[in-house]
Amino acid sequence: MIKSKVLIIDDEVEFASTLCQRLKLRGIAAIDMFSGTEGLKNLVKINPGIVILDLKMPDMSGLDVLEKIKEHDPSIEVIMLTGHGSSGSGAEAKRKGAFAYAMKPLDITELIDTIQSADNKRNKA
């Protein structure tokens, strides 16, 4: 059972909304936001334990959002997503504190396993 609230930040509205619904169907408390700015603005109100974060968004880089999330609360686990990934950006995300780095399209079972691992880490701390 995943205890943490999950915040999805992705500028692809259809992707973020669909992922949010799929997580909710599995009993996971999930909320979607469609820009880095919107996600950061609502971070305190939502108080997520886990953030699923797109790497490339028009308003700000996912890496910049990751830094700001970690400054706000280092215990929030961040799973970075990208459709345009490279090993360099994955290594950079890990260096900045990302829990995991995944490529789109996602396998929902693998993503749930990653969310469960992040939740386990968070709830052991």
Sine and cosine of phi, psi and omega as CSV:
sin_phi,cos_phi,sin_psi,cos_psi,sin_omega,cos_omega
0.00,0.00,0.79,-0.61,0.00,-1.00
-1.00,0.00,0.88,-0.48,-0.08,-1.00
-1.00,0.01,-0.50,0.87,-0.09,-1.00
-0.96,0.28,0.55,-0.83,0.15,-0.99
-0.97,0.23,0.64,-0.77,-0.04,-1.00
-0.93,-0.37,0.80,-0.60,0.08,-1.00
-0.95,-0.30,0.82,-0.57,0.05,-1.00
-0.98,-0.21,0.83,-0.56,0.05,-1.00
-0.86,-0.51,0.95,-0.31,-0.04,-1.00
-0.42,-0.91,0.73,-0.68,-0.04,-1.00
-0.97,0.24,-0.21,0.98,0.08,-1.00
-0.99,0.12,1.00,-0.10,-0.15,-0.99
-0.84,0.55,-0.73,0.68,-0.04,-1.00
-0.89,0.45,-0.67,0.74,0.03,-1.00
-0.88,0.48,-0.78,0.63,-0.05,-1.00
-0.89,0.46,-0.69,0.73,-0.01,-1.00
-0.91,0.43,-0.69,0.73,0.00,-1.00
-0.91,0.42,-0.70,0.71,0.02,-1.00
-0.88,0.48,-0.67,0.74,0.03,-1.00
-0.85,0.53,-0.73,0.68,0.01,-1.00
-0.90,0.44,-0.65,0.76,0.00,-1.00
-0.90,0.43,-0.61,0.79,0.05,-1.00
-0.93,0.37,-0.69,0.73,0.02,-1.00
-0.87,0.50,-0.63,0.78,0.03,-1.00
-0.88,0.47,-0.38,0.92,0.02,-1.00
-0.99,-0.13,0.22,0.97,0.08,-1.00
0.99,0.16,0.30,0.96,-0.01,-1.00
-0.99,-0.15,0.77,-0.64,0.05,-1.00
-0.95,0.31,0.94,-0.34,-0.07,-1.00
-0.76,-0.65,0.56,-0.83,0.04,-1.00
-0.70,-0.71,0.62,-0.78,0.01,-1.00
-0.91,-0.42,0.60,-0.80,0.08,-1.00
-0.75,-0.66,0.47,-0.88,-0.18,-0.98
-0.92,-0.40,0.27,0.96,0.11,-0.99
-0.37,-0.93,0.39,-0.92,0.06,-1.00
-0.88,0.48,-0.66,0.75,0.00,-1.00
-0.87,0.50,-0.74,0.67,-0.01,-1.00
-0.89,0.45,-0.69,0.73,0.00,-1.00
-0.88,0.48,-0.72,0.69,0.00,-1.00
-0.91,0.41,-0.64,0.77,-0.01,-1.00
-0.87,0.49,-0.55,0.83,-0.07,-1.00
-0.98,-0.19,0.10,0.99,-0.08,-1.00
-0.85,0.53,-0.73,0.68,-0.03,-1.00
-0.91,0.41,-0.69,0.73,-0.03,-1.00
-0.91,0.42,-0.68,0.74,-0.05,-1.00
-0.98,0.22,-0.61,0.79,0.01,-1.00
0.80,0.61,0.86,0.51,-0.02,-1.00
-0.97,0.22,0.41,-0.91,0.15,-0.99
-1.00,-0.07,-0.44,0.90,-0.04,-1.00
-0.71,-0.70,0.67,-0.74,0.08,-1.00
-0.85,-0.52,0.77,-0.64,0.16,-0.99
-0.98,-0.19,0.89,-0.45,-0.25,-0.97
-0.80,-0.60,0.80,-0.59,0.07,-1.00
-0.96,0.30,0.62,-0.78,-0.01,-1.00
-0.96,0.28,-0.67,0.75,-0.08,-1.00
-0.91,-0.42,0.91,-0.42,0.07,-1.00
-0.72,-0.69,0.47,-0.88,-0.07,-1.00
-0.92,0.39,-0.52,0.85,-0.10,-0.99
-0.99,0.11,-0.57,0.82,0.06,-1.00
-0.29,-0.96,0.44,-0.90,-0.02,-1.00
-0.92,0.39,0.61,-0.80,0.09,-1.00
-0.86,0.50,-0.53,0.85,0.04,-1.00
-0.91,0.42,-0.60,0.80,0.06,-1.00
-0.92,0.38,-0.66,0.75,0.04,-1.00
-0.89,0.45,-0.69,0.72,0.04,-1.00
-0.82,0.57,-0.73,0.68,0.01,-1.00
-0.85,0.52,-0.70,0.71,-0.03,-1.00
-0.93,0.38,-0.61,0.79,0.06,-1.00
-0.88,0.47,-0.73,0.69,-0.03,-1.00
-0.92,0.39,-0.54,0.84,0.09,-1.00
-0.91,0.41,-0.66,0.75,-0.01,-1.00
-0.92,0.39,-0.74,0.67,-0.05,-1.00
-0.40,-0.92,0.98,-0.19,-0.04,-1.00
-0.88,0.47,-0.30,0.95,-0.03,-1.00
-0.99,0.16,-0.19,0.98,0.05,-1.00
-0.94,0.33,0.80,-0.60,0.03,-1.00
-1.00,0.00,0.75,-0.66,-0.08,-1.00
-0.90,-0.44,0.81,-0.59,0.08,-1.00
-0.96,-0.27,0.92,-0.39,-0.01,-1.00
-1.00,0.10,0.65,-0.76,0.05,-1.00
-0.84,-0.55,0.55,-0.84,0.12,-0.99
-0.45,-0.89,0.51,-0.86,0.14,-0.99
-0.98,-0.20,-0.11,0.99,-0.07,-1.00
-0.77,-0.63,0.71,0.70,-0.19,-0.98
-0.97,0.23,0.31,-0.95,0.16,-0.99
-0.57,-0.82,0.36,-0.93,0.01,-1.00
-0.90,0.44,-0.49,0.87,0.03,-1.00
-0.90,0.44,-0.72,0.70,0.00,-1.00
-0.94,0.34,-0.52,0.85,0.07,-1.00
-0.91,0.42,-0.69,0.73,0.03,-1.00
-0.90,0.43,-0.65,0.76,0.03,-1.00
-0.89,0.46,-0.69,0.72,0.03,-1.00
-0.87,0.49,-0.70,0.72,0.02,-1.00
-0.89,0.46,-0.67,0.74,0.02,-1.00
-0.87,0.49,-0.56,0.83,-0.02,-1.00
-1.00,0.07,0.04,1.00,0.13,-0.99
0.95,-0.32,0.14,0.99,0.03,-1.00
-0.91,0.41,0.61,-0.79,0.05,-1.00
-0.96,0.28,-0.66,0.75,-0.05,-1.00
-0.46,-0.89,0.25,-0.97,-0.03,-1.00
-0.68,-0.74,0.85,-0.53,-0.07,-1.00
-0.77,-0.64,0.46,-0.89,0.01,-1.00
-0.99,-0.15,0.61,-0.80,0.17,-0.99
-1.00,0.08,0.53,-0.85,-0.06,1.00
-0.95,0.32,0.50,-0.86,-0.08,-1.00
-1.00,-0.03,0.55,-0.84,0.24,-0.97
-1.00,-0.03,0.90,-0.44,-0.12,-0.99
-0.87,0.49,-0.58,0.82,0.01,-1.00
-0.91,0.42,-0.68,0.73,0.04,-1.00
-0.90,0.43,-0.65,0.76,0.02,-1.00
-0.90,0.44,-0.69,0.73,0.03,-1.00
-0.87,0.49,-0.67,0.74,0.04,-1.00
-0.88,0.48,-0.66,0.75,0.02,-1.00
-0.92,0.40,-0.68,0.74,0.04,-1.00
-0.88,0.48,-0.68,0.73,0.01,-1.00
-0.88,0.48,-0.68,0.74,0.03,-1.00
-0.89,0.45,-0.68,0.74,0.03,-1.00
-0.90,0.44,-0.65,0.76,0.02,-1.00
-0.90,0.43,-0.68,0.73,0.03,-1.00
-0.88,0.48,-0.71,0.70,0.01,-1.00
-0.88,0.48,-0.71,0.70,-0.04,-1.00
-0.90,0.44,-0.64,0.77,-0.07,-1.00
-0.99,0.10,-0.14,0.99,0.14,-0.99
-1.00,0.10,-0.47,0.88,-0.10,-0.99
-0.92,0.40,0.00,0.00,0.00,0.00
